[in-house]
Amino acid sequence: MSAPDLSLSAPFQRLPLVGQRIGDVVVARRVAMISCALGIVYLVWGSTYLAIAVVVAEVPPMLMLAVRFLLAGGVLFVVAVRRGDRAGDPIRPRHLLQAVVTGGLLLVGGTGMIALAQTRISSGLAALLAATVPLFLALFARGLFGDRLSARAWLGLLVGLVGIAVLVDPAGGELGAVLLALFGAAAWAAGSLRSRMAKGPRRPLVAASLEMLGGALVFAVVGLLLGEASGWTLSGVSARAWGAFAYLVVAGSLVAYTAYSWLLRNASTTLVGTYAYVNPVVAVGLGALVLGETVEARTALAGALVLGSVVLLITGRPGEPVPAQPTSGADVFAGNRRWARLQRRIGSLPRAARLYRDPGALPYRSTGYDPLDALDDVPVPEPAPDTEELRG
């Protein structure tokens, strides 16, 4: 057996392969996490229309949503407020007022009106009407802020308005519910713009939890004013409705929103925005399979127009430049200072052989662990004079 090559140049000869194998693990893990988060947002948010339809058949919608967002917002606040820069991002009294206003627009004006509409229209139709949010966002951004729209975005607006005109069928008998759902979509768009302009907590989950709690307060007031507290009892709520309500709290408001918040920080806005035209498809399919809702030809045509307009709007809006994503492990560490540190340290790194043979054996955890953290406790050797060009 030949003696191992202990010269400093030998590890450097393996350096590109080591980096590529580490990078492949990082890329594969990131793709898997983004795919999983997108799947959660697609399926969970698409299925909330079905869950709402089940609950509002037995429970008054405003009070149901008040309890839903009180529970979800409370849990999210307790978890989120302990994380991040607590000292540099305190919660101020004005944040609470902003949360009530924004939560009222987003949740009461948006989710609440669509839930009310679902007492008279199918969950699939409600989801298609809710999918018009990007249309209202584009209209508000153009009308209020003078944002320029591309030709594709203008085409998307035109197609979307035609789709809405087809959905609004005066002879269908539920014009009021359809208009109520459209009002909810417009309120959600207004609340989204208000949320972006408001100077609330910088931590996204803290801001979201306060908006949920503020929305819960407004929901409770509206529900009491509508007299929803009378005429029903908890004992009359079926196990099916309780299960759907628990699903709305845990999956719809906690799990899916956390996944959505993570996606906004780790994926392009165009990719994240695809939920707007996937959710209605999921909702229509589940409504037909579980609740036996029928999809008329008119609704299918209008839905295709609305979803097509959303695709045009999302792909046609000018977005912030997105950094090029690495396509292979060899690209991951390009320009990374830690990669340069690896180049300096690998010559004396005892774990280099194990890393070279099996980078997947590293304790790669989902808590942000970086494989190169294993290098932090290794002293940096003085470079040999004849390897100066290798470090460049």
Residue pairs with C-beta under 8 A, 6 or more apart in sequence:
8 347
8 381
8 383
8 384
8 387
9 387
9 390
11 346
11 347
11 349
11 352
12 343
12 346
12 347
12 387
12 390
14 352
14 356
15 342
15 343
15 346
16 330
17 356
18 342
18 346
18 352
18 355
18 356
18 359
19 329
19 330
19 332
19 333
19 339
19 342
20 328
20 329
20 330
21 329
21 356
21 359
22 329
22 332
22 333
22 355
22 359
22 371
22 372
23 326
23 328
23 329
23 330
23 331
23 332
23 333
24 328
24 329
24 359
25 329
25 359
25 360
25 362
25 364
25 371
26 329
26 332
26 371
27 326
27 327
27 328
27 329
27 332
29 364
30 266
33 266
33 366
34 263
34 266
34 267
34 271
36 259
37 259
37 260
37 262
37 263
37 266
37 267
38 263
38 267
38 271
38 272
38 274
38 275
40 255
40 256
40 259
41 256
41 259
41 260
41 263
41 272
41 275
42 275
42 278
42 279
42 282
43 282
44 251
44 252
44 255
44 256
44 259
45 252
45 256
45 260
45 275
45 279
46 127
46 278
46 279
46 280
46 281
46 282
46 283
46 286
47 247
47 251
47 282
47 283
47 286
48 247
48 248
48 251
48 252
48 256
49 118
49 123
49 124
49 126
49 127
49 130
49 283
49 286
49 287
50 123
50 244
50 283
50 286
50 287
50 290
50 291
51 244
51 245
51 247
51 248
51 252
52 61
52 114
52 115
52 118
52 123
52 244
52 248
53 118
53 122
53 123
53 126
53 287
53 291
54 240
54 241
54 244
55 61
55 64
55 241
55 244
55 245
55 248
56 64
56 115
56 118
56 119
57 119
57 241
58 232
58 236
58 237
58 238
58 241
59 232
59 237
59 241
59 245
60 223
60 226
60 228
60 229
60 232
61 112
61 115
61 116
61 118
61 119
61 228
62 112
62 116
62 219
62 220
62 222
62 223
62 226
62 228
63 219
63 220
63 223
63 228
63 229
64 115
64 245
65 107
65 108
65 111
65 112
65 115
65 215
65 216
65 219
66 216
66 217
66 219
66 220
66 223
67 216
67 245
68 216
68 245
68 248
68 249
68 253
69 103
69 107
69 212
69 213
69 215
69 216
69 219
69 253
70 212
70 213
70 216
70 220
71 249
72 212
72 249
72 253
72 254
73 209
73 210
73 211
73 212
73 213
73 215
73 216
73 253
74 209
74 213
75 254
76 205
76 208
76 209
76 212
76 253
76 254
76 257
76 258
77 206
77 209
77 210
77 213
79 205
80 203
80 205
80 206
80 208
80 209
81 91
81 206
81 209
83 203
83 205
84 203
84 206
85 202
85 203
89 201
89 202
89 203
89 206
91 201
91 206
91 210
94 199
95 200
95 201
95 207
95 210
96 210
96 214
98 198
98 199
98 200
99 200
99 207
99 210
99 211
99 213
99 214
100 214
100 215
100 217
100 218
101 194
101 198
101 214
102 191
102 194
102 195
102 198
102 200
102 211
102 214
103 191
103 210
103 211
103 212
103 213
103 214
103 215
103 216
103 217
103 218
104 191
104 214
104 215
104 218
105 187
105 188
105 190
105 191
105 194
106 187
106 188
106 191
106 192
106 195
106 211
106 215
107 191
107 211
107 212
107 215
107 216
107 218
107 219
108 187
108 215
108 218
108 219
108 222
109 183
109 184
109 187
109 188
109 190
109 191
110 184
110 185
110 187
110 188
110 191
111 184
111 188
111 215
112 184
112 219
112 222
113 180
113 181
113 183
113 184
113 187
114 126
114 129
114 130
114 180
114 181
114 184
114 185
116 177
116 180
117 126
117 129
117 177
117 178
117 180
117 181
117 184
118 126
119 177
120 174
120 176
120 177
121 174
121 177
121 178
121 181
122 287
122 291
122 293
123 283
123 286
123 287
123 291
123 293
124 280
124 283
124 284
124 287
124 288
124 293
124 295
124 299
125 167
125 178
125 181
125 299
126 181
126 283
127 279
127 280
127 282
127 283
127 284
127 287
128 167
128 280
128 283
128 284
128 299
128 302
128 303
128 306
128 307
129 167
129 178
129 181
129 182
129 184
129 185
130 181
130 184
130 185
130 188
130 279
130 280
131 185
131 276
131 277
131 279
131 280
131 306
131 307
131 310
132 160
132 163
132 164
132 182
132 185
132 306
132 310
133 185
133 188
133 189
133 192
133 276
134 156
134 160
134 189
134 273
134 276
134 309
134 310
134 313
134 314
135 156
135 157
135 160
135 161
135 164
135 185
135 309
135 310
135 313
136 185
136 186
136 188
136 189
136 190
137 189
137 192
137 193
138 149
138 153
138 156
138 157
138 313
138 317
139 157
140 189
140 190
140 193
141 147
141 193
142 149
144 193
148 318
149 157
149 316
149 317
150 316
150 317
150 318
151 316
152 312
152 315
152 316
153 312
153 313
153 316
153 317
155 312
155 316
156 308
156 309
156 310
156 311
156 312
156 313
156 316
157 309
157 313
158 309
159 305
159 308
159 309
159 312
160 305
160 306
160 309
160 310
160 313
161 309
162 305
163 302
163 303
163 304
163 305
163 306
163 308
163 309
164 182
164 302
164 306
166 298
166 301
166 302
166 305
167 178
167 299
167 302
167 303
167 306
168 175
168 178
168 179
168 182
169 175
169 178
169 298
172 178
195 207
195 211
200 207
200 210
201 207
201 210
204 261
204 264
204 265
205 258
205 261
208 257
208 261
212 253
223 229
260 272
260 275
263 271
263 272
264 272
268 319
268 322
269 319
269 320
270 314
270 315
270 319
270 322
273 314
274 314
276 310
276 314
277 307
277 310
277 311
277 314
280 303
280 306
280 307
281 307
284 293
284 295
284 303
287 293
288 294
288 295
326 332
326 334
333 339
333 342
338 370
338 372
338 375
339 372
341 372
341 375
341 380
342 372
342 375
343 390
343 391
344 380
344 381
344 383
344 391
345 375
345 378
345 380
345 381
346 352
347 381
348 378
348 379
348 381
349 355
349 375
349 378
350 378
351 374
354 361
355 362
355 371
355 374
359 371
362 371
362 374
363 369
364 371
383 391
